Amino acid sequence: MGAKRRRRWSDWVPIVGVLRGYDRRWLRADVAAGVAVAALIVPKNLGYAGIAGIPLQNGLYAAAAGALLYAIFGTSKQISTGPSSGLAAVAASAVLAVGLTSAQAAPFVAGITLVSGLVFLVLAVLRMGWIAQFLSRAVVTGFLFGAAIDVVVGELPKITGTTAEGSTPPQELWSWLGTLGDVNRATVIVGVVALVTVFGLRRVAPRVPGALVLVVGGLLATWLFDLGERGVALVGDVPRGLPSVEVPDLALLLDNVATVALASVALVMIGFSQTAGDARTFAARHRYRVDIDQESFAQGAANVGAGLLQGMPVSTSLSASSLNDRTGARSPVASLTSGVMVLLTLVLLAPLFSGLPTAVLAAIIIEAVVMGMMDVGALRRLARVQRFDFWIAIVALVSTVLVGVLAGVLVGIGLSLLWLISVTTRPSLPLMVRERGTQVFRELGEHADDEAEPDIAVIRIDGGLFFATADALEDRVREVSESNPGLSAIVIDCGAITIVDAQGAATLHEILALAEDHGVTVRLARVKPSVRATLARDGVVDRLGADRLHGSVHRAVEAHRAQAPDNASG
């Protein structure tokens, strides 16, 4: 095998290759897709900024940075990168955890965005994108559902024109219920109409951008009915203009370094777990390949850019990416178009949003998190396919609701690691029996007419033989040896073992000594060459005898049968 090719500078900037080979016939579809996505994401990103508690225009700053930088550095042709409801909830929780004022929220959110981008870049350079796999899909499903509940409860006061207090959703909900006697009727009417409209459009006309309809309708309603004079809260000043590059307040980040670190790790793990899955999905659908490490680099660049432009965390937007795909996006030029459209919106249209009722913005946020984060179908699937995964998701959900989004992330990571440790340290070690009339061995109990070897036990280890699994194998051999007094041989099927460490090799020495004490012969079947080399270096092969290493379980059993008289005389 030849040496791995060193990456050239152009490998880090895939857009260079895309533009060199760009087919002009794609341009119309790419531009159309980009415009459609911009129409979808502009109103939603205003809402995501509202979730994070930062000025609305900052959500658009992040949207432009995410779309443009991902297009330059990403390898997916359909992915649209920008703020998301889940990441906004993490950012909001970080702001709440450190008790910042509204003026400090924006630089703090920009700071954790920048730090998460730097973490992404480190993972990309070290080719450690696989680390995102430590957050299981079940945990992400439960966490996002819990975070959605947190966001919805936080938006309810905007629908009623009241206020609520509390650091957790149950406290906020109880506080909000106590204010229902003081609701502003005009605000309630606006909020309810907005909710019915956006969810109704989702139901009857799913291709219509409901968020855009709400924004236009809300602005018209403010003008026609003078909502501000009727006590309906408006979002206030949204300045026109492009963002400037600004390094976030480092002193503020250092004063809250623990929260910054936790939030950044959460943003990376949640964001990248979604990005990697979505990128692979679109690549498989359109038959091209994506580079997961480069995807990590692209997400890093997008978040660094968003942080420096006073934005908020960005990641893959599945709804925007799906729209990109449906409207015919053929290349990252579609994402470039979306970014340019967002910039034009900032320059030309931003002040128009100042008259948007906050109740309408709350309805946009509620619809986004309910439809994008409350995945009831995924929970049902987990309950149907693997009940343990379902309960892991429920624990993550409840933890997020009861102790907050950031703490819920910690619980989720802990659950994922505990599940990984549990599975790793308890490998399946089934007994194997022969399928009648064949040389095939399969698990005991699968078929009633399978033939068990009366004095030979066949054990299969499903996993590597290393420090985490070695004791389990020794305990299994001990159990089989002591529970079968007439046993003359144990065959260990090593076909699934791909790695053996020093402790695993030492355990095989202990198993051989244990077998000798019980008068039992040990044979190994289907040992891979790399595993055999490790065992040879530690002296296991010499102690066992090369004649007791076999290419199949059948050969091991037959070899023992052939030597049975010698075994008996010995």
N, C-alpha and C positions, 0 to 999 in steps of 0.2 A: 504494500500500500504506500502510495506516495505521500510526501509531507503535505500538511495542510497549507493551502495558499494563504499568504499574508493578505490582509485586507488593504485595499487601496483607498485613497481618500474618497473616490467616487462611490465606494461601497457604503460609506457613512452618509452619503447624500444621494439617495436613489432617484430623486427627481431629475438629476442630470441625465441618467440613462433613459428615463421616461421621455424627456423632452427631445433627446437625440433621435429616438425612434417613434416619435408621436405621429399618429395618422390624423391628418386634418379632418377626415370624415368623422372623427369622434367629437370634434369641438362643439357642435350644436348640442349633442346629448349631454356632454360634460357641463356646459354653461347652463342648460335648462335644469339639470340636477342641482347644480350649485345654487341657483336662484331659489328653487323650491325648498332646499334645505335651509337657506337663510330665512325664508319666510316662516319656517317652522321654529327655528332656534332663537330668533331675536326676541319674541315675546316670552318664550320659556326661560331664556337666560336672564331676563329681567326678574322673573320669579325666583330663579336659583340664587341670584344676588340677594333677594329679599330673605330667603331662607338663611343664608350665611350672615345676614345682618350688616351688609355693606352697601354703599351707594349703588343704585341700579345700573349706572353706566359701567361700573366695574365688572359686572357680569358680561357686558358686551366686549370690554377690553379682553377678558379671558377667552371669549368665544372667537374673536379675531385671531388672537395669538395661537390658540389651539388649532384652528382650521389651517392657518397658513404654515405654521411650523411642522405640523404633522404631515401636511402635503409634501413638504420638502424632505423630511427625514423618514417617513413611514414607508412600509412596503405593501400595504393593502391598497387596493384601487377603490374600494367602496367605503372604507371606514371614515366616519366624520367625528372629529374630536372637539370637545368643548366641555363646559360645565355640566354636571349631572346632579340630580336630586340627592343621590346617596352621598356623593362627595361634599355637597353643600351642607348636608346634615352633619357630617363629621367636622367640617369647619365651624359650623355654628356651635356645636358641642364644645369645641376647643375654646372658642371665645367665652362661652358661658362658664367653663371650668376655671378660667383664670380671672373672671369677673371684670372684664374690660369695659370701658366706656364706649359709647357709639363712635366717638372720634378715633379710638384706638383699634377698633375692630378691623377696619380696612387694612392698615399696615400689618396687623398681626396675621390676618388671613393671607395677605400677599406673602408674608414671611414663611408661613408653613407651606404655602404652595411652592415657593422657591426651594425650600429644604427638601420637600418631597421630590422635586425635579432633580436635584443633585443626587439624591439616593437612587433614583431611576438611572441616572447616567453612570454611577458607580457600578450598579448591577449589570448594566450593558457592557461596560468596559471589561468587567471580570467575568462576563458571560454567565451570570447567575440569575437569569430570568426565571429559572425553575423554582426559585424561592417562593414565588407567588402561589405555588401549588400547595404550600403548607396551610393555606386557608381553604378548607373544603367547601365544595359547592353547597352542601347542606347548611354549613355555618353562614355562608354569604346570603343564602336565601332567607334564613331566620333573622339575621342581622338587618338586612334591608327592609324586611317586613316590619321589624320593631322600630327602625329609624323612620319609616313612613308614618307609623302611628304617632311617633314623637312630633313629626313635622305637621301632620294634620291637626293634632291638638293645639299646637302653637299657632296655627292659622285661624282657628275658630273665632277668637276675639275680633279679628279683622272683618269677619262676616257679619258680626253683630254690632260692631262699633263700640265694643267694650274693652276692658283690659283684664289680664289674668296674671297671677303670680305663681311661682313654684319652680323647683329645679328638676322635677321629673314629670313625665306626662300625667300620671295619676294626680299629682298635686296641682298641675296647671288645669286639668279637666275639672277638678272639684272647685277650684277658684273660679273658673269660667262659669260653671253652673250657678254659682252664687251671684253672678252679675246679670243674669238674664232678665231681671226686672228692670234693668236700666238700658235696654238695647235702644239703638237708634233705628227707628222704623224704616227710614229711607235707606240706610245702610243694609238692613236685613233684606229689603226688597231687591236692591242691587246685587247683593251676594247670592241670594237664592236664585234669581234669574240667571246670573252668571253660571252657577253650578248646574242648573237644569240645562242651560244651553250647551255647555262644554261636554257634559256627559251625554246629553241627547245627541249631539253631533257625532260623538264617538260611537254611539249605537246605530244611528240611522245613516250617517254619511262619514264613515271612518277615514276617508281620504281627504276630507275637508280639514284644513288646519284650524282646529277649534281655538287654540290659543290666539292665533291671529284674528279670528273672528271676534273673540272677546275684547282684544285690545282696541280694534276699530270701533266695535259697538260701545265699549266703555267710554272712549273718547267722545263719540257722538252723543252719548247720553249725558255726559258732563256738560257739553255745550248746549244741548237742547233743553235740559231740565235744570241747569244751574245747580248741579249736585253739591258743589262746594258750599253754597249758601244754605243748603238744606241739612248741613251737618255731616255730610258724607266726606270722610277723610280721603284726600288725594295724595299721590306719591310724592308730590313736590318737585322741586327743581331738578331737572336732568340736563346738565350742560352739554352744549354742542362742542365737538372737537375731538381730536385724536389723543390717545394717552401719551404720556411722556415716560421715558425710562427712569426708574427710581428704585434705588436699593432700599428694601424694607428696613425698618428701625431695628438694628442689630441689638441694641441695648434691651429693647422690649422682648426680643426673642431669647436673649441670654437670661433675662430675669424669670422667664417661664420655660426653661429649657426642657424640663421633664414633659410638660404638656406638648411642646413643639415636637419632641422626639416621638411621643406616642401617636400624635395626630399624623405626623409624616409617614410613619410606618403603616398606620391604618390606611392612609390615602394610597400608598404604593401597593399594598397587598390587595385592597379592594379594587382599586382602579385597574391594576394590571391583570388580575384574575378575569375581569370582564374583557379587557382589551385582547388578551391572548385568545380567549375563546371565540370572540366575535371575529377576529382577524382570520382565524383558522376556518371558521364557518364560511365566510365569504370566499376565501381562497379555494376551499373544496368545491363550492358551488360553481365557481367560474374557472376552475382547473388551472390555478397557478399556485406558486409557493410564496409563503411569507417567512421572513427571518425573525424569529421571536426575540432574539437578542437585539436586533435592529429596531423592533417594535418597542422594546424597553428604552432604547436610545431616543426614539421619536417621542415617546411619552415624556421622557426626561426633558428634552428640548422644549416641548410644548409647555410643560409646567414651569420651567425656568423662565421662559418668555412671559407666561401669564403672571408669574410672580414679579418680574421686573417691570411689567406694565400695570402694576397695582390691581391685578385681577384676582382670580380664585382658582381652586384646583380644577383640572380638566382631565378627562378620560374619554373613552369611547362612548358615544351616544348611540344606543342600539336603534332607537326610533329614527334618529336622523340618518344613521347609516343604512337602515332598511329603506328609507325614502330615497336616499342616494341611489341605492341599487334598483329600486322599482322604476325610477325615472331615467334609468339608462346610463348612469355614470360608468365611464370606461377607463378612467385614469384619475390620478390625484389632482388633475386640473379642475375637477369638480369641487374638491375641497378648497383649492385656491380661489375659485369663484365665490364660494360661500364666505371665505374670509374677507375678500374685497367688498362684497355686499354688506357685510357687517360694518366695515370701516365707513362705507358710504352712508350707512344709516346713522352712525355716530356723527358724521360731518353735517348731514343734511336734515335728519329727522329727529334727532335726540330730544330737543325741547318739546316736541309734540307729546311725549310720554308723561310730561309733568302733570297733565290733567287726568291721568288714569286713576280711577278710584282704587284704593287699596283693597277693597272687597273683591274687585275684579282680579287683581293680582293674586289675592289669596285663592280664588277659585282656580286660576291657572296652576298655582302651586299644588293645590289639593288634587286636581285631576292628574297632574304629572306624577306625583308620588304614588297615588292609588293605582294608576295603570302601569307605572314603571317599576314600582318596588314591592307592592303587595301581590306577590305571585302565588295565588291560591292554587293554581294548577300544579305548580312545582311542589307545594306541600302535599297535595293529594298524591302526586306521583311518588314522593318519598315514602308516604304512608303505605302505598301499595307495593312498592318494590323492596324497600328495606326499612322496616319499622324503626330500627336503631337510628338511622339517619334522620328520620322524621323527628324523633325526640331530641336529637342534637339540635335540629333547626328550631324546635320549640323552646329549648333552653336558651339558645342564642336570642330568640325573639323576646322572651320574657325578661331576660337579663338586660337587654337594650332598653326596654320600656321602664323597668323598675329602677335601674341604676344609671341610665344615661347612655348616649351613643358611644362615647369614648370608652367607658367602662365595658360596654357591650362588646366592643372590638377586642378588648383584653380577654374577656370571657370567651369570645369566639376563637381567638388564637389559642387560648389554653385548651379549649375543647378539641380543636383540630389536632394539637400536639398530643393530648391524652389519647385520642382515638388512634393516632398513628403509632404511639408507643404500645397501646394495647394490642393492635393488630400485629405489630412487628415482633413483640415479645411472646406472642402466643400463636405460633405458626400451626397450621393444620398438620397433624401427624397421624393420618389414618392407617389402619391395617389393610393390607391388600390380599385379595384371593384371586385364584385363577378362574377365568371364564371357561366353563366346561368344554373340553375338547379343543382348546386353543392354547396358544402361548401368551395370551393377553392376560395381564393382571389389572384388576380394578378394585375400587374400594369395597370393603366388606359391607354387606347389607344392601347393595344396589340391586342384586338379583338373587332370588332364593336358591337357584340351582347352581350357583358358583361353587367351585371346589376349594376348600381350605386345605392347606398342607398341614398334616397332623402334628408334625414336630418342627416345623419351620415357620417363623413369623416374618412377614414382610412388612416393613414400615416405610412409608413415604414421607419425606419432609418437604413441605410446600413453602420454600423460602430459602434465603441464604443461611449459612452456618457461621454465625459471628457472635459477639459478646451478648447480644440481646436475645438470641434464640438458642444458644448452646445448652443452657440449663434445661430448657424444655425438651430437647432431644434426649439428654441424659436421663431425665425423669421418666420419659416415655419408655426408653429401653429398660430401665430398672423395673418399671411397672409390668411390662410384658414378661421379663425374665422371671420375676417373682410370682406372677400369677399363672405361669405355665410350667409346672414341675417337669414335664416330659420334653421340654424344649431342647433341641440340639443345635439349632442355628437361627440367627437373626440376619435377614437381608435388609440393608438400608438402601432404598431407592433414592439416589442422589441427583436424579435428572433435573430437578428444579433448583438445585444449588448452583448459583452463579458466582458466589463469593464465599471465601473462607478466611477468617482472620486468625491471628495467633491463638486467641481464646477458643475459637472453634476447633482448631487442630488439637489443642491441649485436651479439649473435651472428648475427642475421638480416642486419645490415649486412655482417658479415664473409662470410656465405654469399653475399650478392649480389655482393660483390667477387670472391670465389672463382669464382663462376659466370661473371662477365664475363671473367676471365682464361682460362677454358676455352671461351669462346664459347657458353655455355649460358644459355638463358632460364629464369628461376625464376617459377613461378606458385604461388599459395597457394589452397587450396580449403577451403570450410566453416569460415571464420574466424568465431568468435563475436563479437558486437558489443562486448563488454567487452575482448576481446583486440585487436580492430581499433582501438579507441579508444587503447589503450596504444601500439600500433605507430604510430598517427598522431601521437601526441605526440612520439615519438622520431624522426619523419621517415622511418620505414621505408615507409609507404604512399606518400609522395611519391616516394621513390627507386625503389620498385618500379613504381609506376603503378597507379592504381585499376582500370585495365582488366585487371590481372593478378591480381585478387582475384575468386574464383568461388564460386558457391553449391554446386557439386558437383565431384567429380573429373572426371566425364564432360564437364561444361561447360569445365573447364580444358583438357582434352585437345583438345576440338573447337575451342576458341578458338585454340589453338596451331596446329592444322592449318589453320584459316582464314587465319592470318597467316604461314604457312610461306613463301610467295613473298617477303613483305616481310623475313622473317628471313634468307632466303637472300641477297637483294640487299643487306641491311644488313651 
